[in-house]
Amino acid sequence: MPHPTQMSVKQLAKLLGTTNCPVILDVSIDDDFNEDPYLIPTAKRVPHTQIDQFKPDRDTDRILVVCQKGKKLSEGAAACLRANGYHAENLEGGNYGWRDAGQMRVPADAIPNLAQGGTVWVTRHRPKIDRIACPWLIRRFVDPRAKFLFVAPSEVGAVAEKFNAIPFDVEGVDWSHHDDKCSFDQFIDKLGLNSEPLARIAKIIRGADTNRHDLAPQAAGLMAISLGLSRMYSDDLEQLTAGLTLYDALYRWARDATRETHDWETSAKGTPKNA
């Protein structure tokens, strides 16, 4: 059972993928980390010797510190952060406890430049489905600081080269459609983000993005809402901000509410009860 300044694996699993997820810092030493080079989703590696200089790059004072076993390094680093005025906890059992519970882990070498933080991605402008869903997945499960560049289709490759950005959802790149799968599927596979809620979302996105609405009953609705969003916003980044909320809601449905239904209750005579 976690002590008052610890968070359990179960508690973190509930927060992961939501806007309430804390900043996660991995303070494992290199030798330990290299024996099992995986990150808890959204974790950023920070040397424990530099923890006093750490400042979060998003508006929160809630920080979760992890090391491989959840002992001295994360305990000490969390205590230092609390002394600096942050609400800091360490993860019970550390990376190994998270792994042994069968939770999602991201290979440390899956994304170029992730170690430096603030990854940059580039794709075609005027996004519809994949080009909103994939940024949502990156922001919520890999790199909350990620930046997304939307440019003319003909310039994606050149912009990627000149601005050290990762191209996605265009022909001829790794992070894109393959066979009958869409880009969102490829992101999940390459990042090891295998979970029942994300698999459920992926099927809906695939159905909407490849015009196979028979794959999931929600696919046609996602297509309609996505096309509506694209008509509401002329600025791609404003559309992305609005779309993140859409996928936040879809994720919470996929994780917590798939068995819930909604009916308009009526009396025996057929009159609505609240009439």
C-alpha positions as CSV (number, residue, x, y, z in Angstrom):
1,M,0.0,0.0,0.0
2,P,1.5,3.4,-1.0
3,H,2.4,5.8,1.8
4,P,1.0,9.4,1.8
5,T,3.6,10.8,-0.7
6,Q,3.4,7.8,-3.1
7,M,1.1,7.1,-5.9
8,S,0.0,3.5,-6.8
9,V,0.2,2.0,-10.3
10,K,-3.6,1.8,-10.3
11,Q,-3.9,5.5,-9.4
12,L,-1.5,6.5,-12.2
13,A,-3.3,4.2,-14.7
14,K,-6.5,6.1,-14.1
15,L,-4.8,9.5,-14.7
16,L,-2.8,8.5,-17.8
17,G,-4.2,9.8,-21.0
18,T,-6.3,12.5,-19.3
19,T,-5.6,16.2,-18.7
20,N,-5.2,15.5,-15.0
21,C,-2.1,13.4,-15.5
22,P,0.8,14.7,-13.5
23,V,4.2,15.6,-15.0
24,I,6.1,12.4,-14.9
25,L,9.9,12.5,-14.3
26,D,12.1,9.4,-14.7
27,V,15.2,9.9,-12.6
28,S,16.7,6.4,-13.2
29,I,20.5,6.3,-13.6
30,D,21.6,5.3,-17.1
31,D,22.9,1.9,-16.2
32,D,19.6,0.9,-14.6
33,F,17.5,2.4,-17.4
34,N,19.6,0.8,-20.2
35,E,18.8,-2.7,-18.8
36,D,15.1,-2.1,-19.5
37,P,14.9,1.0,-21.8
38,Y,11.2,1.8,-21.6
39,L,9.3,4.9,-20.4
40,I,6.0,5.2,-18.7
41,P,3.9,7.1,-21.2
42,T,4.6,10.9,-21.1
43,A,7.6,10.4,-18.8
44,K,10.6,12.7,-19.3
45,R,14.1,11.6,-18.2
46,V,15.8,14.0,-15.8
47,P,19.1,13.2,-13.9
48,H,18.4,13.1,-10.2
49,T,21.4,15.4,-9.7
50,Q,19.5,18.1,-11.6
51,I,16.2,17.8,-9.9
52,D,16.7,21.0,-7.9
53,Q,16.8,23.0,-11.2
54,F,13.7,21.4,-12.6
55,K,10.7,23.6,-13.6
56,P,7.6,22.1,-15.2
57,D,7.0,23.4,-18.8
58,R,3.2,23.2,-18.4
59,D,0.8,24.8,-15.9
60,T,0.8,22.4,-13.0
61,D,2.6,21.9,-9.7
62,R,1.8,18.1,-9.6
63,I,4.8,15.9,-10.3
64,L,5.3,12.2,-10.2
65,V,8.8,10.9,-9.9
66,V,9.8,7.4,-10.9
67,C,13.0,5.3,-10.9
68,Q,13.5,1.7,-11.7
69,K,12.4,0.2,-8.3
70,G,10.6,3.2,-6.7
71,K,13.1,3.5,-3.9
72,K,15.9,6.0,-2.9
73,L,16.2,8.0,-6.2
74,S,12.5,8.7,-6.7
75,E,11.9,9.1,-2.9
76,G,14.7,11.6,-2.6
77,A,13.9,13.5,-5.8
78,A,10.2,13.8,-4.9
79,A,11.3,15.1,-1.4
80,C,13.5,17.7,-3.0
81,L,10.7,18.9,-5.3
82,R,8.3,19.1,-2.3
83,A,10.9,21.3,-0.5
84,N,10.8,23.5,-3.6
85,G,7.1,24.0,-3.3
86,Y,5.7,21.4,-5.7
87,H,3.1,18.7,-5.0
88,A,5.4,15.8,-5.7
89,E,5.0,12.0,-5.2
90,N,6.9,9.0,-6.3
91,L,5.5,5.9,-8.0
92,E,5.1,2.8,-5.8
93,G,7.3,0.0,-7.2
94,G,8.8,2.3,-9.9
95,N,9.2,1.3,-13.5
96,Y,9.4,-2.3,-12.6
97,G,6.1,-2.2,-10.7
98,W,4.5,-0.5,-13.7
99,R,5.9,-3.1,-16.0
100,D,5.0,-6.1,-13.9
101,A,1.4,-4.8,-13.7
102,G,1.2,-5.1,-17.5
103,Q,0.8,-1.4,-18.1
104,M,1.7,0.4,-21.4
105,R,5.4,1.3,-21.9
106,V,7.0,3.3,-24.7
107,P,10.3,2.1,-26.1
108,A,12.9,4.8,-25.3
109,D,14.2,4.8,-28.9
110,A,10.7,4.8,-30.6
111,I,10.7,8.5,-31.4
112,P,13.7,10.5,-32.5
113,N,14.7,13.4,-30.2
114,L,12.3,12.4,-27.5
115,A,15.1,12.4,-24.9
116,Q,15.6,16.1,-25.6
117,G,11.9,16.7,-25.2
118,G,9.6,18.9,-27.2
119,T,9.3,16.8,-30.3
120,V,8.3,18.5,-33.5
121,W,6.0,16.8,-36.1
122,V,4.9,18.0,-39.5
123,T,2.0,16.9,-41.7
124,R,-0.4,18.2,-44.4
125,H,-2.6,21.2,-43.6
126,R,-6.4,21.2,-43.2
127,P,-6.5,18.1,-40.9
128,K,-9.6,15.9,-40.7
129,I,-9.2,12.7,-38.7
130,D,-5.8,11.0,-38.5
131,R,-4.0,14.4,-38.4
132,I,-6.0,15.3,-35.2
133,A,-6.1,11.9,-33.6
134,C,-2.4,11.2,-33.9
135,P,-1.4,14.5,-32.3
136,W,-3.9,13.7,-29.5
137,L,-2.2,10.4,-28.9
138,I,1.3,12.0,-28.8
139,R,0.2,14.8,-26.5
140,R,-1.6,12.5,-24.1
141,F,0.6,9.4,-24.1
142,V,4.1,10.3,-25.3
143,D,5.1,14.0,-25.2
144,P,2.8,16.6,-23.8
145,R,5.2,19.3,-25.1
146,A,5.0,18.1,-28.7
147,K,4.6,20.7,-31.4
148,F,2.7,20.1,-34.7
149,L,3.3,21.9,-38.0
150,F,0.7,22.0,-40.6
151,V,2.0,22.9,-44.1
152,A,1.2,22.5,-47.8
153,P,1.3,18.8,-48.8
154,S,4.1,19.4,-51.3
155,E,6.4,20.9,-48.6
156,V,6.1,18.3,-45.8
157,G,9.3,16.5,-46.7
158,A,11.4,19.7,-47.0
159,V,10.0,21.2,-43.8
160,A,10.8,18.0,-42.0
161,E,14.4,18.1,-43.1
162,K,14.9,21.8,-42.5
163,F,13.2,22.0,-39.1
164,N,14.2,18.6,-37.7
165,A,10.5,17.5,-37.6
166,I,9.0,14.1,-37.9
167,P,6.7,13.7,-40.9
168,F,3.4,11.8,-40.4
169,D,0.3,10.9,-42.3
170,V,1.9,11.4,-45.7
171,E,3.0,8.9,-48.3
172,G,6.4,7.3,-48.0
173,V,7.1,7.7,-44.3
174,D,7.0,5.3,-41.3
175,W,4.3,7.2,-39.4
176,S,1.5,6.8,-41.9
177,H,-1.0,4.4,-43.5
178,H,0.3,0.8,-44.0
179,D,-1.8,-1.8,-45.8
180,D,-5.4,-1.5,-44.4
181,K,-4.3,0.4,-41.3
182,C,-4.4,4.1,-40.8
183,S,-1.7,6.4,-39.3
184,F,-3.3,6.1,-35.8
185,D,-2.9,2.3,-35.9
186,Q,0.8,2.7,-36.9
187,F,1.4,5.1,-34.0
188,I,-0.1,2.6,-31.5
189,D,2.0,-0.2,-32.9
190,K,5.3,1.6,-33.0
191,L,4.9,3.1,-29.6
192,G,3.7,0.0,-27.8
193,L,0.5,1.7,-26.7
194,N,-1.6,-1.5,-26.5
195,S,-4.7,-1.2,-24.4
196,E,-8.3,-2.1,-24.8
197,P,-9.6,1.5,-24.8
198,L,-7.0,2.7,-27.4
199,A,-7.7,-0.4,-29.5
200,R,-11.4,0.5,-29.4
201,I,-10.7,4.1,-30.5
202,A,-8.3,2.9,-33.2
203,K,-11.1,0.8,-34.8
204,I,-13.4,3.8,-34.9
205,I,-10.7,6.1,-36.3
206,R,-9.7,3.5,-38.9
207,G,-13.4,3.2,-40.0
208,A,-13.8,6.9,-40.3
209,D,-10.5,7.7,-41.9
210,T,-10.6,4.9,-44.5
211,N,-14.4,5.2,-45.2
212,R,-15.2,1.8,-43.8
213,H,-18.0,2.8,-41.5
214,D,-19.0,-0.9,-41.1
215,L,-15.9,-1.4,-38.8
216,A,-17.6,0.4,-35.8
217,P,-21.0,2.0,-35.4
218,Q,-19.3,5.2,-34.1
219,A,-17.2,5.7,-37.3
220,A,-19.8,7.6,-39.3
221,G,-20.4,9.9,-36.3
222,L,-16.6,10.6,-36.0
223,M,-16.4,11.4,-39.7
224,A,-19.3,13.9,-39.4
225,I,-18.0,15.7,-36.4
226,S,-14.5,15.8,-37.9
227,L,-15.7,17.3,-41.1
228,G,-17.8,19.8,-39.1
229,L,-14.7,20.9,-37.1
230,S,-12.7,21.4,-40.3
231,R,-15.5,23.8,-41.5
232,M,-15.6,25.6,-38.1
233,Y,-11.9,26.6,-38.1
234,S,-9.7,28.1,-40.7
235,D,-6.7,27.9,-38.4
236,D,-5.3,24.4,-38.2
237,L,-3.9,24.9,-34.7
238,E,-7.2,26.2,-33.4
239,Q,-8.9,23.1,-34.9
240,L,-6.3,20.9,-33.2
241,T,-7.1,22.5,-29.8
242,A,-10.8,21.8,-30.3
243,G,-10.1,18.3,-31.6
244,L,-8.1,17.4,-28.6
245,T,-11.2,17.8,-26.5
246,L,-13.2,15.6,-28.9
247,Y,-10.6,12.7,-28.5
248,D,-10.4,13.3,-24.7
249,A,-14.1,12.6,-24.6
250,L,-13.9,9.6,-27.0
251,Y,-11.1,8.1,-24.8
252,R,-13.1,8.4,-21.6
253,W,-16.1,6.8,-23.3
254,A,-13.8,3.9,-24.6
255,R,-12.3,3.5,-21.1
256,D,-15.2,4.0,-18.8
257,A,-18.6,4.3,-20.5
258,T,-19.1,1.7,-23.3
259,R,-21.7,-0.1,-21.3
260,E,-23.7,3.0,-20.5
261,T,-26.9,3.7,-22.5
262,H,-29.3,6.6,-22.6
263,D,-33.0,6.3,-23.0
264,W,-35.8,8.8,-22.7
265,E,-37.9,7.4,-19.9
266,T,-41.7,7.5,-20.4
267,S,-44.7,6.8,-18.2
268,A,-47.1,3.9,-18.9
269,K,-49.3,6.2,-21.1
270,G,-46.3,7.2,-23.2
271,T,-45.9,10.7,-21.7
272,P,-42.4,11.8,-20.8
273,K,-42.0,11.6,-17.0
274,N,-40.6,15.1,-16.9
275,A,-43.3,16.6,-19.1
